[in-house]
Amino acid sequence: MADSRSRARILVVGAGPAGLATAIEARLRGLTVRVIDRRLPPIDKPCGEGLMPDGLSRLVSMGVRLGADDLSPIRGIRYVDGSTVAEAEFPGSRGAGIRRLRLHRALVGRAEELGAELSWGVELLDMEAHRGTCRLRAVDDRAEQTVEAEFMVVADGLRSPTRASLGLESPDKPEPEWRRYGARRHYRIAPWTDHVEVYWSDRAEAYVTPVAPDEVGVAVLWGGRKASFQTLVDELPELASRLRDARVISKLSGIGPLRRRALSVVKGRAALVGDAAGYVDAITGEGLSVAFHQAGALAEAMARGDLRGYAKAYPSIVRLPNAMTELMLLLERRPWLRRRAIRALSKAPAVFERFLAVHCRHRSAGSLIPVAPRLLRHLLL
């Protein structure tokens, strides 16, 4: 079997948004980068396809060009729980809905423009994090290549085999009743709102995101056993009624269980980023924004020649999003409390907007303290 050797300052394993964003941030700092992925572009993934204002701002700072035709402006979030509706607008700038395939093409284009080497149809055979070597192989070829890299970035997603091979997979697994799954499909219908709408039932949430003038994406999240997408939508009568005559225009795609935990985000010369670094749940819709912040922090650490900077920055990047996610999961698991909370937010929209401002990193978590008594009063009524 043929074998050859090459060098790369940074080798990124996985060319999803987290891997490509890391490559872009590294190139903006003058670092040489090679990205590999066993798949061919554009790469899709089941997700809600909504970008928070913060995530959109990060894309702009990376120079990723998204045309007006790629984006559907989103003004805020709307919760729909039976007859109760609560909504809030994003502070400052807007968010956007965008098909994952369009986002991936834009990230690929920017990475190529900056001079990153993108290798498609190439798989990782093994990684030695302390020596800084990786063995690669083209998917359609038996020839192997050994790459020596100063740093290796693990960005191969939620079920990251590289995380496991590095011994960084946490043995903790949620009990079956706490496991969460997600599925997504698209419908040919004009969006009826410029908000991301979240419809709630006692066992699922459905996220409706405008992604084009005549198209919406619907992502459903639920816990426990696997279930039928259509059955879960039918349990949300308001949403089911809107979609009744809409044509399905994409294949159903799913993912799960969602929760994953890494023992560390750094080992030797390797660093984990994006979903590979750990994942709580998609319930707050902030996964892309968090991944882009991680990419910037990791690239800065690599530019300084020390991954310890990334390990130190990582907790502060994920602390608030993870706390908000756990709070939402608490509501999801207790329908009676969720109904009270959404009713309280509907009666106190200014409080909802404050929560959204914190969620978008526009305000600090401490800014919730003055409005907490008002929310508690509505919860108890």
N, C-alpha and C positions, 0 to 999 in steps of 0.2 A: 504494500500500500504506500503510495507516494506521500511524502511529508515535506513541508517547507516551513521556513521561519520568517516572521516579519515583526516590525515594531510599530507601536502606536502609543502616543502620549496618553490618550484616553480611549478605552474600548467600552462602548455602550452596548449592552445586551438587551435588545427589545426596542423596537421603533414605534411604540405607541406615543401618545402625547407627552408622557413623562420623560421617556428616553429622548425624543426629538427636542423637547424643551431644554433638557440638560445639554444636549449637543449644541444647540443654538447659543445658550448662555456661555458655554465653554468657548465657542468660536468668537463670541463677542469679547472675550478676554484674551484672545490670541492663542488659544490652546489648539493643538491638532487633535482631531477626533475621528474615530471610525465607529460607525453604528452598524450592528448586524441584526437581522431578523429572519427567521425561517419562512415567514409569510411574504407575500408580494403586495405592494401598495395598490390602491388605498386600503387601509386596514380599518375594519369596522369593529364595534363593540356595543353590546346592549347597555345603554345608559339613557339618562333623562334628556341629554342634549341641550341643557340650559347652562349658560355661562353667567355667573354672578358678575356684577360690575367690577369687582376686584380682579376676577380672572380675565375679563376683557381688557382691563388696564394692563395686566401683565403681558398679554399678547402684543399689545401696542408697543410696550417698552422693548420687547424682543424684535420688533420690526416685522412681525407676521402680518401680511396684508390680507385683509378680509374685505371683499367688495360688498356694496350695499345689497347685491343680489344674494349674498351668502348668509346674511344675518336677518333675523326677525326681531326687532326691538321688543324688549320686555320691561315693563314699568315696575313690576312688583310681584307679590305672591298673594294668592287667594285660596283660603281653606273653605271647603264645602263639606259640611257634615249634615246630611239631610236638609232641613230647612234653614239651618244656621250657616251664615256666611261671614267670614272675617277676612279682611284684606288690608294690605299695607304696601306702600310704594318704597322702592329703593331710595336711599338718600343720595343726593347728588346725581351721579350719572346713571344711565340705564344698563341693564343686562341685555342678553341676547340669546335667542335660540338659533342653533346651527346644526345641520346634519353632521354626524360624526365623520362621514366620508369627506365632506367639504373641509372640515377642520384639519383632518389628516393631510389632505393635499396641500393646504396652506402651510402647515408645519414642515412638510417635506420640501416644499419649494423654498422656504426660508433657509432651512438647513443646507440645501444644495447651493443656494446663492452665497452663503457664507463660507463655503468650501469644505463642509463636513463630508467625509467619505461614507456613503450609504451602500451597504452590501445586503442585497435581498436574496432570499432563498439560501441563507447560511445559518446553520445551527451550531449552538455551543455543545461540545462534547463533555468538557470538564473545565473547571477553573481552580487554580491554586492561588488562593488569595494572598498568601504570605510571600510567595515567589513572584507574583505578578505575571503569571502565564495562563493562557487559555488555549485549549485545543478546539479548533473549528472545523466544520466540514460543510461543503455545499450539499444541499438536500438532494440534488440530482447527480451527485458524484461521490466516489469513494475516497477521493484525495483529501488528506487532512492537512491542516496548517496550524502551526504553533505561533501564537501572537504573544509577544512580550509587551506589557503595558505598565506605565507608571501607576495608573489608576484604572479600575474596572468598575463600571456602573451597572448595577443589576436593576433593570426596568422591564422585566418580563411578566408583569401583571399579577393579578390576584392570586392565582395558583402557582406562582413562581417556582419552577423546578430548581432554579439556581439558588434561591433562598434555602430550599431544603438541602441541596447538595453541599452548601456551605455550613450546614449545621445550625442555621439560624431560624428554622421553623419551630414555633412554639408547640409543645405537645398539648397545650390546653385546647380542647374542642368544646363548643357549645352543645348542650343537650339537644336532642332532636326537636323538642318543643320550642327551643329558642333559636333554631337555625332559620336564617332568612334567605329568601330567593327573590330574583327580579327577572322580568321579561318585558320586551318592548316590541311594538310594531307601529307602522305609520298608516295614516288614513288620508285619503284625498277629500279634504273639506276645508273651506276657508276658516281660519281661526276666528272664534267668536269673542276673543278677548286678547288684550296685550299683557296679560299676567300669566305666570305659570299657575295653573289651577291644580290644587291637591284635593281629590275626592277621597273621603274616608268611609270605610265600613268597619265592622267589628273584627275583621281578619285581614284587611288589606288597605293599601293606599294606592291611588292611581294619579300619576303626574301627567298633566296635559301641557305640552310645550309647543307654541307656534314655531315652525321651522321654515316656512315658506308662505307666500300669499295664499296658497291653496292646499296647505298640508300641515298636519299636526302630528307630533309623536306622542304616543301614550305608553308610559312605563308603569308597570304594576309591581309593587313590592308587598311581600307577605311573609308571615312566619309559620313555622310548623311543617306540615307535610307539603309535598309538591302538589300543585293544583292547576286546574285549567285556566288559562288566561281569560277566555271568554266567560267562564263561569264567574270569575272574580269581577269582571267588568259588569256583568248582569246584576251583580249584587249592589251596584251603584246606579240606581235608577235614573238619576239626573244625567249622568255621563252616558249610560247606555242609550237613553233617548236621543241625545245629540249625535251619537255615532251610528244610529240604526240604519240610516240610508247612505252612510259614507263607505266608499270603496277602500278595501285594504290594499295597500300598494307596496308592502314589504313583507319579507318572511319574518315569522316570529323568531326572536332570538332571546335566549335566557342565560342566566348565570347564577351561581350560588353553590354552596352556602357562602354568604358574604363576609362574615367576620373572619379576619385573619390577624395574627399577631407575630411579629418578628422578635426574636430575643435581643437583637441589636440591629442598628442600621449601618454599622461599620464593622468590618472584620478584615484585618490586614490592609491590603490595598484595594479592597472592594467596598462599595457603598450601595445601599438599597435606596431606591427612590420610587415615588408613586405608590400604586397599590402593592407592589412587591415589598415595600417597607412596612406594611401593616395597614389594616383597613377595618373600620368599625361597621359602617353601613352607608347606604346611599340616600338615607331618608332626608338629609338636609341639602343634597344637591351641590355640595361644595368640593367634590373630589378633584375636579380639574384645577380650580383655584389653588387648592392646597398643593397639588403636584407641581404647579408652576412656581410657587414659593420655594418648595424643596429644591427644584432644579436650580434656581438662582443661588441658594445657599450652598448647594453642593459644588456648583461651578466656582464660586468664590473660594471655597476651601481648597479645591484642586489647584486653582491659580496660585494660592499661597503655599501649596505643596504639603498640606497637612489635613487629612480627613477628620481630625479631631474637632476642627471648627464646625464641620457639618454635624457631627454627633452632638455637639453642644447646642447648635441652633435648632436642631430637629424638634425637641420637645416644645419649644416656644411656638413653633409653626403649627403643630397639631393640637396643642392643649385646648384652646378655645373651640375649634371645630369639633373635636372629639367630645368635649363636654356638652355642646349643643346637641350633638347626635345622640348621646346617651339620654339626655332629657327628652328628646323626641321619641326615643324608643320606650322610655318609661310611659309616655302617654299612649303609644301604640299598643302596649301590653295591658293597659287598663282603660278600656273603652269609656267607663263612667267618668274617669278623670279627664280623658281627652275631650269628651263632650262638654264638660264644665269649662275646660281651658279654652276651647274654641269659642264657646258662648261668651266667656269673659273677654277674650280678645275682640270679639265683634262689638262689645259694648264699650271697649276702651281702645279704639284704633291707634291712638297716639302711643299707647304702650306697645302695641304690636309693631309699630314703626320703629320704636326704640330697640326692640329685640332684633329687628331686621338690620338696623344700623350696626349693632354689635356683631351680628352674624357676617356682615359685609366688611368687617374691619374698619368701619367708618367711625365707630365709637369704641371706647373701652368697656370691658365688662362692668367696671365700677359705675358706669352711667346708668345701669339698671337699678341701682339701689334706691334712688329717689322715686321711681315709679312702681317699685315692688309692692308697697302697701295698697296702691290703687288696684293692681292686678289681684292681690289676695282678697280684697274686699269683694270684687266681682266673682271670684271663685267661690266664695262662701255664701253668696246670695242665692 
